[in-house]
Amino acid sequence: MTSATDLHGDPHVERYLETNGEDGYHWRNGTTILILFTKGRKSGEQRSHALIFRPHGDAYLVVASKGGSDAPPAWFLNLQADPDVEVQVKGERFRARARVATPEEKPEMWSSMVEVWPDYEDYQRSTSREIPVVVLERAGDTA
């Protein structure tokens, strides 16, 4: 059986959802993972993504890095088209609204994310695209 720290992509999401995060919440180098559910901007189908996150007050932060690619991750394009998303942290799933951190917020939020995943700095250096920090804010009752 694959270790939770070796999980990526769909297998990571599937294992996380099957175990309510028991497998997959704790990932590499002490990071924690949430599952982000977006609506495909072309297909309209639900998409799910395992992402490193950090709590920020009542919200959660994720980084749209795609490993420093010049193109943003598909999930980021999806939430730009429809910012109403769902988030699962361990066994709790809830509706949220996604937004990009403002220029005033970003330095502190970026620092917070780099603390948990220092590679974000390398990713930013490898692209001319400004890598956004995405803020996921709860949108009321649980989904």
N, CA and C atoms as an extended XYZ file, in Angstrom:
429
Properties=species:S:1:pos:R:3:atomname:S:1:resname:S:1:resid:I:1 pbc="F F F"
N         0.846       -1.192        0.000 N   MET     1
C         0.000        0.000        0.000 CA  MET     1
C         0.882        1.243        0.000 C   MET     1
N         0.477        2.234       -0.745 N   THR     2
C         1.228        3.476       -0.864 CA  THR     2
C         1.129        4.288        0.422 C   THR     2
N         2.250        4.850        0.828 N   SER     3
C         2.266        5.732        1.993 CA  SER     3
C         1.510        7.015        1.669 C   SER     3
N         0.877        7.598        2.673 N   ALA     4
C         0.115        8.850        2.467 CA  ALA     4
C         1.021        9.966        1.941 C   ALA     4
N         2.320        9.924        2.280 N   THR     5
C         3.211       10.978        1.806 CA  THR     5
C         3.584       10.798        0.339 C   THR     5
N         3.294        9.629       -0.232 N   ASP     6
C         3.573        9.385       -1.649 CA  ASP     6
C         2.362        9.660       -2.530 C   ASP     6
N         1.243        9.993       -1.921 N   LEU     7
C         0.019       10.215       -2.693 CA  LEU     7
C         0.097       11.517       -3.485 C   LEU     7
N        -0.462       11.474       -4.704 N   HIS     8
C        -0.566       12.654       -5.573 CA  HIS     8
C        -1.863       12.562       -6.342 C   HIS     8
N        -2.376       13.706       -6.758 N   GLY     9
C        -3.494       13.745       -7.698 CA  GLY     9
C        -4.720       12.967       -7.253 C   GLY     9
N        -5.364       12.306       -8.207 N   ASP    10
C        -6.619       11.600       -7.931 CA  ASP    10
C        -6.487       10.542       -6.835 C   ASP    10
N        -5.409        9.720       -6.823 N   PRO    11
C        -5.299        8.739       -5.732 CA  PRO    11
C        -5.262        9.399       -4.345 C   PRO    11
N        -4.633       10.571       -4.259 N   HIS    12
C        -4.583       11.291       -2.986 CA  HIS    12
C        -6.000       11.710       -2.574 C   HIS    12
N        -6.723       12.307       -3.518 N   VAL    13
C        -8.093       12.751       -3.241 CA  VAL    13
C        -8.959       11.558       -2.822 C   VAL    13
N        -8.896       10.469       -3.570 N   GLU    14
C        -9.730        9.297       -3.278 CA  GLU    14
C        -9.448        8.745       -1.881 C   GLU    14
N        -8.175        8.589       -1.541 N   ARG    15
C        -7.813        8.035       -0.232 CA  ARG    15
C        -8.255        8.981        0.874 C   ARG    15
N        -8.055       10.266        0.677 N   TYR    16
C        -8.440       11.283        1.660 CA  TYR    16
C        -9.941       11.187        1.914 C   TYR    16
N       -10.739       11.171        0.842 N   LEU    17
C       -12.197       11.147        0.984 CA  LEU    17
C       -12.679        9.838        1.612 C   LEU    17
N       -12.064        8.721        1.227 N   GLU    18
C       -12.450        7.411        1.787 CA  GLU    18
C       -12.205        7.346        3.284 C   GLU    18
N       -11.166        8.036        3.756 N   THR    19
C       -10.762        7.927        5.164 CA  THR    19
C       -11.032        9.200        5.960 C   THR    19
N       -11.787       10.151        5.369 N   ASN    20
C       -12.013       11.452        6.017 CA  ASN    20
C       -10.710       12.104        6.458 C   ASN    20
N        -9.704       11.963        5.601 N   GLY    21
C        -8.431       12.617        5.859 CA  GLY    21
C        -7.481       11.851        6.750 C   GLY    21
N        -7.921       10.710        7.295 N   GLU    22
C        -7.007        9.929        8.130 CA  GLU    22
C        -5.756        9.571        7.331 C   GLU    22
N        -5.954        9.204        6.059 N   ASP    23
C        -4.843        9.033        5.125 CA  ASP    23
C        -4.891       10.212        4.166 C   ASP    23
N        -3.840       10.993        4.158 N   GLY    24
C        -3.751       12.081        3.198 CA  GLY    24
C        -3.811       13.479        3.777 C   GLY    24
N        -4.338       13.633        4.999 N   TYR    25
C        -4.368       14.970        5.610 CA  TYR    25
C        -2.946       15.408        5.941 C   TYR    25
N        -2.194       14.522        6.593 N   HIS    26
C        -0.781       14.814        6.884 CA  HIS    26
C         0.023       14.353        5.686 C   HIS    26
N         0.829       15.259        5.138 N   TRP    27
C         1.573       14.940        3.932 CA  TRP    27
C         3.047       15.186        4.170 C   TRP    27
N         3.766       15.580        3.191 N   ARG    28
C         5.224       15.712        3.276 CA  ARG    28
C         5.672       16.903        4.106 C   ARG    28
N         6.797       16.695        4.797 N   ASN    29
C         7.473       17.772        5.533 CA  ASN    29
C         6.547       18.507        6.498 C   ASN    29
N         5.612       17.768        7.096 N   GLY    30
C         4.733       18.365        8.092 CA  GLY    30
C         3.585       19.173        7.530 C   GLY    30
N         3.389       19.148        6.221 N   THR    31
C         2.285       19.905        5.629 CA  THR    31
C         0.955       19.196        5.866 C   THR    31
N        -0.109       19.959        5.747 N   THR    32
C        -1.460       19.409        5.846 CA  THR    32
C        -2.191       19.717        4.545 C   THR    32
N        -3.146       18.840        4.233 N   ILE    33
C        -3.829       18.867        2.949 CA  ILE    33
C        -5.328       19.032        3.158 C   ILE    33
N        -5.931       19.853        2.309 N   LEU    34
C        -7.388       19.909        2.209 CA  LEU    34
C        -7.775       19.483        0.804 C   LEU    34
N        -9.045       19.194        0.625 N   ILE    35
C        -9.567       18.887       -0.700 CA  ILE    35
C       -10.427       20.061       -1.139 C   ILE    35
N       -10.102       20.607       -2.307 N   LEU    36
C       -10.850       21.711       -2.899 CA  LEU    36
C       -11.709       21.154       -4.026 C   LEU    36
N       -13.006       21.443       -3.971 N   PHE    37
C       -13.947       21.028       -5.007 CA  PHE    37
C       -14.345       22.262       -5.806 C   PHE    37
N       -14.068       22.227       -7.111 N   THR    38
C       -14.450       23.319       -7.998 CA  THR    38
C       -15.381       22.762       -9.071 C   THR    38
N       -16.032       23.674       -9.778 N   LYS    39
C       -16.842       23.270      -10.924 CA  LYS    39
C       -16.020       23.542      -12.181 C   LYS    39
N       -15.880       22.526      -13.029 N   GLY    40
C       -15.128       22.688      -14.266 CA  GLY    40
C       -15.717       23.814      -15.105 C   GLY    40
N       -14.893       24.768      -15.503 N   ARG    41
C       -15.389       25.941      -16.225 CA  ARG    41
C       -15.896       25.587      -17.609 C   ARG    41
N       -15.431       24.481      -18.177 N   LYS    42
C       -15.901       24.038      -19.491 CA  LYS    42
C       -16.919       22.914      -19.366 C   LYS    42
N       -16.614       21.929      -18.516 N   SER    43
C       -17.466       20.738      -18.405 CA  SER    43
C       -18.655       20.939      -17.480 C   SER    43
N       -18.505       21.833      -16.490 N   GLY    44
C       -19.534       21.986      -15.470 CA  GLY    44
C       -19.511       20.868      -14.440 C   GLY    44
N       -18.581       19.924      -14.591 N   GLU    45
C       -18.486       18.792      -13.660 CA  GLU    45
C       -17.643       19.163      -12.450 C   GLU    45
N       -17.944       18.501      -11.328 N   GLN    46
C       -17.174       18.756      -10.117 CA  GLN    46
C       -15.768       18.188      -10.267 C   GLN    46
N       -14.794       18.974       -9.858 N   ARG    47
C       -13.389       18.576       -9.866 CA  ARG    47
C       -12.879       18.656       -8.432 C   ARG    47
N       -11.959       17.779       -8.082 N   SER    48
C       -11.422       17.780       -6.718 CA  SER    48
C        -9.896       17.762       -6.760 C   SER    48
N        -9.305       18.482       -5.811 N   HIS    49
C        -7.864       18.680       -5.810 CA  HIS    49
C        -7.346       18.636       -4.377 C   HIS    49
N        -6.272       17.881       -4.160 N   ALA    50
C        -5.594       17.836       -2.865 CA  ALA    50
C        -4.556       18.952       -2.852 C   ALA    50
N        -4.681       19.881       -1.904 N   LEU    51
C        -3.803       21.047       -1.861 CA  LEU    51
C        -3.233       21.269       -0.468 C   LEU    51
N        -1.968       21.686       -0.423 N   ILE    52
C        -1.361       22.122        0.834 CA  ILE    52
C        -2.112       23.368        1.286 C   ILE    52
N        -2.424       23.434        2.577 N   PHE    53
C        -3.136       24.614        3.073 CA  PHE    53
C        -2.590       25.036        4.422 C   PHE    53
N        -3.036       26.207        4.815 N   ARG    54
C        -2.756       26.714        6.153 CA  ARG    54
C        -3.970       27.514        6.612 C   ARG    54
N        -4.422       27.295        7.839 N   PRO    55
C        -5.514       28.131        8.353 CA  PRO    55
C        -5.043       29.575        8.476 C   PRO    55
N        -5.984       30.489        8.271 N   HIS    56
C        -5.692       31.921        8.413 CA  HIS    56
C        -6.941       32.552        9.013 C   HIS    56
N        -6.949       32.699       10.332 N   GLY    57
C        -8.174       33.146       11.005 CA  GLY    57
C        -9.244       32.098       10.760 C   GLY    57
N       -10.415       32.533       10.262 N   ASP    58
C       -11.507       31.607        9.962 CA  ASP    58
C       -11.429       31.071        8.534 C   ASP    58
N       -10.428       31.505        7.795 N   ALA    59
C       -10.292       31.100        6.388 CA  ALA    59
C        -9.143       30.100        6.250 C   ALA    59
N        -8.949       29.648        5.016 N   TYR    60
C        -7.864       28.732        4.695 CA  TYR    60
C        -7.124       29.291        3.485 C   TYR    60
N        -5.795       29.147        3.488 N   LEU    61
C        -4.971       29.622        2.390 CA  LEU    61
C        -4.445       28.451        1.580 C   LEU    61
N        -4.453       28.601        0.261 N   VAL    62
C        -3.805       27.664       -0.651 CA  VAL    62
C        -3.050       28.503       -1.681 C   VAL    62
N        -2.116       27.870       -2.377 N   VAL    63
C        -1.283       28.582       -3.346 CA  VAL    63
C        -1.488       27.964       -4.723 C   VAL    63
N        -1.754       28.812       -5.718 N   ALA    64
C        -1.988       28.354       -7.092 CA  ALA    64
C        -0.661       28.313       -7.847 C   ALA    64
N         0.239       27.416       -7.432 N   SER    65
C         1.601       27.416       -7.961 CA  SER    65
C         1.799       26.552       -9.203 C   SER    65
N         1.164       25.400       -9.246 N   LYS    66
C         1.388       24.410      -10.311 CA  LYS    66
C         2.883       24.175      -10.507 C   LYS    66
N         3.600       24.091       -9.380 N   GLY    67
C         5.024       23.790       -9.419 CA  GLY    67
C         5.878       24.824      -10.135 C   GLY    67
N         5.371       26.047      -10.255 N   GLY    68
C         6.135       27.108      -10.907 CA  GLY    68
C         5.916       27.179      -12.408 C   GLY    68
N         4.895       26.493      -12.893 N   SER    69
C         4.560       26.541      -14.320 CA  SER    69
C         4.141       27.952      -14.713 C   SER    69
N         4.373       28.288      -15.989 N   ASP    70
C         3.922       29.584      -16.490 CA  ASP    70
C         2.405       29.652      -16.616 C   ASP    70
N         1.762       28.502      -16.659 N   ALA    71
C         0.290       28.449      -16.719 CA  ALA    71
C        -0.249       28.159      -15.322 C   ALA    71
N        -1.334       28.801      -14.937 N   PRO    72
C        -1.914       28.510      -13.614 CA  PRO    72
C        -2.563       27.128      -13.596 C   PRO    72
N        -2.751       26.557      -12.405 N   PRO    73
C        -3.426       25.267      -12.333 CA  PRO    73
C        -4.888       25.385      -12.790 C   PRO    73
N        -5.414       24.292      -13.333 N   ALA    74
C        -6.798       24.283      -13.826 CA  ALA    74
C        -7.777       24.655      -12.719 C   ALA    74
N        -7.518       24.211      -11.487 N   TRP    75
C        -8.463       24.515      -10.407 CA  TRP    75
C        -8.562       26.020      -10.172 C   TRP    75
N        -7.464       26.745      -10.391 N   PHE    76
C        -7.481       28.193      -10.215 CA  PHE    76
C        -8.337       28.851      -11.296 C   PHE    76
N        -8.199       28.387      -12.532 N   LEU    77
C        -9.033       28.914      -13.618 CA  LEU    77
C       -10.509       28.610      -13.343 C   LEU    77
N       -10.776       27.424      -12.794 N   ASN    78
C       -12.157       27.064      -12.456 CA  ASN    78
C       -12.727       28.000      -11.401 C   ASN    78
N       -11.963       28.299      -10.370 N   LEU    79
C       -12.531       29.150       -9.313 CA  LEU    79
C       -12.589       30.607       -9.740 C   LEU    79
N       -11.788       30.998      -10.724 N   GLN    80
C       -11.952       32.354      -11.269 CA  GLN    80
C       -13.290       32.457      -12.002 C   GLN    80
N       -13.679       31.367      -12.676 N   ALA    81
C       -14.956       31.347      -13.393 CA  ALA    81
C       -16.130       31.220      -12.432 C   ALA    81
N       -15.930       30.499      -11.329 N   ASP    82
C       -16.979       30.293      -10.321 CA  ASP    82
C       -16.319       30.170       -8.956 C   ASP    82
N       -16.290       31.264       -8.174 N   PRO    83
C       -15.585       31.248       -6.886 CA  PRO    83
C       -16.320       30.499       -5.770 C   PRO    83
N       -17.532       30.019       -6.047 N   ASP    84
C       -18.250       29.239       -5.038 CA  ASP    84
C       -17.768       27.801       -5.112 C   ASP    84
N       -17.083       27.380       -4.068 N   VAL    85
C       -16.427       26.074       -4.037 CA  VAL    85
C       -16.865       25.308       -2.790 C   VAL    85
N       -16.396       24.081       -2.682 N   GLU    86
C       -16.519       23.329       -1.442 CA  GLU    86
C       -15.120       22.941       -1.007 C   GLU    86
N       -14.961       22.807        0.287 N   VAL    87
C       -13.671       22.468        0.883 CA  VAL    87
C       -13.913       21.334        1.864 C   VAL    87
N       -12.991       20.385        1.899 N   GLN    88
C       -13.041       19.357        2.937 CA  GLN    88
C       -11.726       19.360        3.683 C   GLN    88
N       -11.820       19.508        5.005 N   VAL    89
C       -10.679       19.422        5.901 CA  VAL    89
C       -10.973       18.256        6.839 C   VAL    89
N       -10.171       17.199        6.702 N   LYS    90
C       -10.434       15.933        7.393 CA  LYS    90
C       -11.853       15.496        7.047 C   LYS    90
N       -12.722       15.306        8.062 N   GLY    91
C       -14.080       14.835        7.791 CA  GLY    91
C       -15.107       15.933        7.615 C   GLY    91
N       -14.682       17.189        7.682 N   GLU    92
C       -15.636       18.299        7.578 CA  GLU    92
C       -15.630       18.888        6.170 C   GLU    92
N       -16.803       18.890        5.553 N   ARG    93
C       -16.943       19.475        4.212 CA  ARG    93
C       -17.890       20.662        4.308 C   ARG    93
N       -17.498       21.779        3.681 N   PHE    94
C       -18.300       22.996        3.781 CA  PHE    94
C       -18.170       23.825        2.509 C   PHE    94
N       -19.169       24.684        2.314 N   ARG    95
C       -19.139       25.624        1.193 CA  ARG    95
C       -18.204       26.777        1.546 C   ARG    95
N       -17.562       27.292        0.512 N   ALA    96
C       -16.656       28.425        0.713 CA  ALA    96
C       -16.672       29.288       -0.544 C   ALA    96
N       -16.157       30.474       -0.373 N   ARG    97
C       -15.990       31.387       -1.515 CA  ARG    97
C       -14.494       31.647       -1.620 C   ARG    97
N       -13.985       31.507       -2.830 N   ALA    98
C       -12.553       31.681       -3.063 CA  ALA    98
C       -12.281       33.078       -3.600 C   ALA    98
N       -11.181       33.642       -3.175 N   ARG    99
C       -10.732       34.924       -3.715 CA  ARG    99
C        -9.207       34.961       -3.651 C   ARG    99
N        -8.639       35.799       -4.492 N   VAL   100
C        -7.194       35.976       -4.491 CA  VAL   100
C        -6.843       36.996       -3.415 C   VAL   100
N        -5.775       36.722       -2.679 N   ALA   101
C        -5.307       37.674       -1.659 CA  ALA   101
C        -5.009       39.019       -2.318 C   ALA   101
N        -5.392       40.071       -1.629 N   THR   102
C        -5.118       41.419       -2.139 CA  THR   102
C        -3.612       41.705       -2.060 C   THR   102
N        -3.137       42.712       -2.803 N   PRO   103
C        -1.713       43.065       -2.715 CA  PRO   103
C        -1.284       43.402       -1.278 C   PRO   103
N        -2.211       43.951       -0.493 N   GLU   104
C        -1.882       44.286        0.898 CA  GLU   104
C        -1.775       43.022        1.758 C   GLU   104
N        -2.618       42.051        1.502 N   GLU   105
C        -2.627       40.818        2.291 CA  GLU   105
C        -1.530       39.839        1.896 C   GLU   105
N        -1.189       39.849        0.621 N   LYS   106
C        -0.370       38.766        0.085 CA  LYS   106
C         0.984       38.571        0.777 C   LYS   106
N         1.774       39.622        1.065 N   PRO   107
C         3.102       39.357        1.652 CA  PRO   107
C         3.042       38.497        2.910 C   PRO   107
N         2.137       38.807        3.823 N   GLU   108
C         2.024       38.026        5.066 CA  GLU   108
C         1.540       36.603        4.759 C   GLU   108
N         0.549       36.501        3.890 N   MET   109
C        -0.007       35.186        3.559 CA  MET   109
C         1.014       34.332        2.811 C   MET   109
N         1.757       34.951        1.899 N   TRP   110
C         2.790       34.233        1.153 CA  TRP   110
C         3.847       33.703        2.126 C   TRP   110
N         4.288       34.542        3.038 N   SER   111
C         5.276       34.124        4.048 CA  SER   111
C         4.775       32.931        4.846 C   SER   111
N         3.526       32.984        5.230 N   SER   112
C         2.923       31.903        6.001 CA  SER   112
C         2.951       30.593        5.207 C   SER   112
N         2.656       30.667        3.918 N   MET   113
C         2.644       29.461        3.088 CA  MET   113
C         4.064       28.961        2.809 C   MET   113
N         5.005       29.875        2.623 N   VAL   114
C         6.396       29.479        2.388 CA  VAL   114
C         6.978       28.798        3.629 C   VAL   114
N         6.509       29.197        4.813 N   GLU   115
C         6.952       28.517        6.046 CA  GLU   115
C         6.662       27.030        5.980 C   GLU   115
N         5.492       26.658        5.450 N   VAL   116
C         5.119       25.245        5.415 CA  VAL   116
C         5.599       24.541        4.151 C   VAL   116
N         5.835       25.269        3.080 N   TRP   117
C         6.324       24.666        1.838 CA  TRP   117
C         7.320       25.627        1.180 C   TRP   117
N         8.592       25.585        1.612 N   PRO   118
C         9.600       26.524        1.107 CA  PRO   118
C         9.771       26.494       -0.420 C   PRO   118
N         9.418       25.389       -1.068 N   ASP   119
C         9.561       25.299       -2.527 CA  ASP   119
C         8.741       26.359       -3.260 C   ASP   119
N         7.727       26.937       -2.601 N   TYR   120
C         6.955       27.988       -3.271 CA  TYR   120
C         7.860       29.123       -3.754 C   TYR   120
N         8.896       29.433       -2.976 N   GLU   121
C         9.842       30.487       -3.390 CA  GLU   121
C        10.536       30.096       -4.690 C   GLU   121
N        10.969       28.829       -4.791 N   ASP   122
C        11.602       28.353       -6.029 CA  ASP   122
C        10.616       28.396       -7.189 C   ASP   122
N         9.380       27.998       -6.917 N   TYR   123
C         8.361       28.018       -7.971 CA  TYR   123
C         8.176       29.440       -8.504 C   TYR   123
N         8.131       30.417       -7.583 N   GLN   124
C         7.929       31.800       -8.017 CA  GLN   124
C         9.112       32.290       -8.850 C   GLN   124
N        10.322       31.883       -8.457 N   ARG   125
C        11.508       32.297       -9.216 CA  ARG   125
C        11.533       31.683      -10.617 C   ARG   125
N        10.866       30.543      -10.796 N   SER   126
C        10.944       29.839      -12.084 CA  SER   126
C         9.903       30.309      -13.100 C   SER   126
N         9.048       31.259      -12.714 N   THR   127
C         8.033       31.747      -13.648 CA  THR   127
C         7.904       33.261      -13.556 C   THR   127
N         7.486       33.862      -14.658 N   SER   128
C         7.213       35.304      -14.631 CA  SER   128
C         5.794       35.571      -14.139 C   SER   128
N         4.980       34.508      -14.084 N   ARG   129
C         3.601       34.637      -13.591 CA  ARG   129
C         3.639       34.902      -12.088 C   ARG   129
N         2.845       35.848      -11.629 N   GLU   130
C         2.754       36.064      -10.185 CA  GLU   130
C         1.869       34.961       -9.608 C   GLU   130
N         2.459       34.152       -8.752 N   ILE   131
C         1.715       33.032       -8.170 CA  ILE   131
C         0.797       33.569       -7.083 C   ILE   131
N        -0.509       33.331       -7.244 N   PRO   132
C        -1.448       33.877       -6.258 CA  PRO   132
C        -1.614       33.003       -5.016 C   PRO   132
N        -1.908       33.685       -3.920 N   VAL   133
C        -2.390       33.016       -2.716 CA  VAL   133
C        -3.911       33.135       -2.776 C   VAL   133
N        -4.575       32.015       -2.605 N   VAL   134
C        -6.035       31.983       -2.655 CA  VAL   134
C        -6.566       31.842       -1.238 C   VAL   134
N        -7.548       32.675       -0.916 N   VAL   135
C        -8.197       32.668        0.390 CA  VAL   135
C        -9.547       31.980        0.223 C   VAL   135
N        -9.766       30.934        1.016 N   LEU   136
C       -11.034       30.198        0.998 CA  LEU   136
C       -11.798       30.568        2.265 C   LEU   136
N       -12.878       31.305        2.088 N   GLU   137
C       -13.662       31.791        3.232 CA  GLU   137
C       -14.977       31.026        3.312 C   GLU   137
N       -15.285       30.532        4.494 N   ARG   138
C       -16.529       29.789        4.701 CA  ARG   138
C       -17.716       30.604        4.241 C   ARG   138
N       -18.690       29.900        3.644 N   ALA   139
C       -19.854       30.576        3.086 CA  ALA   139
C       -21.140       30.133        3.778 C   ALA   139
N       -21.121       30.032        5.092 N   GLY   140
C       -22.368       29.704        5.804 CA  GLY   140
C       -22.419       28.267        6.240 C   GLY   140
N       -23.614       27.688        6.171 N   ASP   141
C       -23.850       26.340        6.667 CA  ASP   141
C       -22.992       25.315        5.931 C   ASP   141
N       -22.735       24.196        6.593 N   THR   142
C       -21.968       23.135        5.958 CA  THR   142
C       -22.754       22.577        4.783 C   THR   142
N       -22.012       22.085        3.813 N   ALA   143
C       -22.635       21.576        2.578 CA  ALA   143
C       -23.242       20.213        2.801 C   ALA   143
